[in-house]
């Protein structure tokens, strides 16, 4: 996540991403991928914190499809929260979804406030994963669960030339780490029953299809919603991304971890 000094997810960029990934979604897979992250976990009747909520489509889903009692969505950029609040209001869910602008750093919530902490492909913007996971552990109730997906790298070696090209072309504040770093940081924070699931092969295939769609059938819609310059720039982003997905250096993945219950 970033600060208000530089807005990365402005309205044009979010409109482009929603064109590719679906209305209300700023990361791949839409409702189907959210279902994969939540697989085997019951969040009905739970209080949920969504870290990096974006434009709010997932939060609507968590309430309507998964019967969460309440969702608090946080982000560091006000433009996406304007859209989130509007979406919740249109759905008649303003009493069950709360949005809050936060500064990068510690979560502004009391200890043991939430039953579930969720995040969909937003932690890539947060450099200190260990500090984040300790804070997630702190705000979870005993027995609470952390459910997330993120974009990771295959190892701790310096990025390849192809990865560096992708990161520079993307132009976002990325800070990637390999799955083993996530697992170690979760364990150090105190979590148990830690599981990670690799999603590289899934998105390597889907990302290639998205690239072809963006160059072809979706192109005019991208231009209409985001402008030609933004459309063309992101087509190049997808091209460079597909290279590092195919090589296995870029590795989207899921994670689940449980805060031990009180003995």
Steps between C-alpha positions, in 0.01 A plus 500: 500500500610858439442841652282786381805681360484288186178332391573177312143376461328800344159477333639434151723217619229336709258527206752315284558229759127451550458462124749211505423346841132580553292776656621569854820293468857633479672160497460186288240230519192685620254314725647162402843584637352646819322166541838325467652719772204429731485130417442291812438805723162609633481877553124518555413719796860617532650847526746540212785745436591538131853638455535687170130492416527688171168593342299269723367225277645230724339647811157486338575136421608420856167630631261377231653165409687400815273659765769689689338701782703813432796598283743784566689589183820702526719660236758776479350672195184707526386469133438125531317551829267754337404227255472239777266711710283575198482131410403399853235773513351388166481144633330617819790368708638817656397372844699178455809630318721775639783659305794677656794690355820398678864600495767242415617335821336333799133413472290761686289246688491364853627155591263209430249696292440269200414135439648498151765707326485483121720647228492452123824579318569820697790399725738523204495875573605452866877458546512365857297179487625388843370816669172472311443139605573581864242777480248271331557249782443778755164615363363147454293337771635171639413229250469761224620435148715688252402438138693668222649487155800693376749531217829340596838427345658158458803571725707763681748552217517838328225541240583383152524749216155391389354550846661841531351596164156388617523691829618817326230471234232445763616809688343401832655476846574128496689318773494128424633212707499119454243272665749371758544856632124529547487165681789592730350842580160346576660245731706767674183705556349207689268346243442127473351271233676704231431395141614655173370417153683586178285657227765566235379251241142625534588863442766433237223357281239759595741792468592396146131487410445844656789638293347370177159639596649841581668519160184384324133495610551711814722765346238758408327463837835557674555813291148626568530448877863592564635679191727368228825577681393307809366213290821470299717530811318218674511274199878531528473434875315175428756399234791538743300336780431192287875453451568470875187293558614256234850483648355435848672801655169673572299269723151600614393295799250451780559467872301402806607520864323464833552690825505241777186494714519577869588185693 
